[in-house]
Amino acid sequence: MPMSRNRGSGSGPFLMEMVIAAGFFMLCVAMCLSAFVQADRLSKNGRDLNRAVLAAESLVEEVKAGNTENFGNSVPDGNFQKIFEKWKTGDPDANAMYQSIESSEDIHTYQVVWDKEWNCYPDTGELEKNGKKLAYAGEIMTGMKDQMKEIAVVIFDYGTSTDHGSEIFHIFTEQYVKP
């Protein structure tokens, strides 16, 4: 009597091929999703940098024009001064510029804050009165030295992401002041 062989249905290799194809598809989806998340983060960082540059340039122009009455004089919160000092001491160029301003005459320091739409407020009280949350904070420091007004502006991300307290943009400039 011949031996009968039990042949399987043949679906084993097909099922294995489908599992491999599904795994490959999931891997491709994960890579594409990661690329979109990274692109969104880069877009947000670029948008924030663009807005911070415009804001810093506007603040410098207001200082040069003598329009500082819309600036605040109080720090946004208790951590701001620590974040500012850490940034200043971590950047040799910033440290040198701030030491130059601090050794000059007629020193003024101002703070401004922005909500997530980049609407400017003199302090967090005004911001909260309008129902907004702190998203960005900036410090402006000016001083006079040899008929030159030295101006430093730095803007920090301050509440919109995990980069809390990270510098977005800074600018140092001078203005000649007639005697």
Secondary structure, 3 states (H helix, E strand, C coil): CCCCCCCCCCHHHHHHHHHHHHHHHHHHHHHHHHHHHHHHHHHHHHHHHHHHHHHHHHHHHHHHHCCCCCCECCCCCCCHHHHHHHHHHHCHHHHHHHHHHHCCEEEEEEEEEECCCCCEECCHHHHHHCCCCCCEEEEEEEEEECCEEEEEEEEEECCCCCCCCEEEEEEEEEEECCC
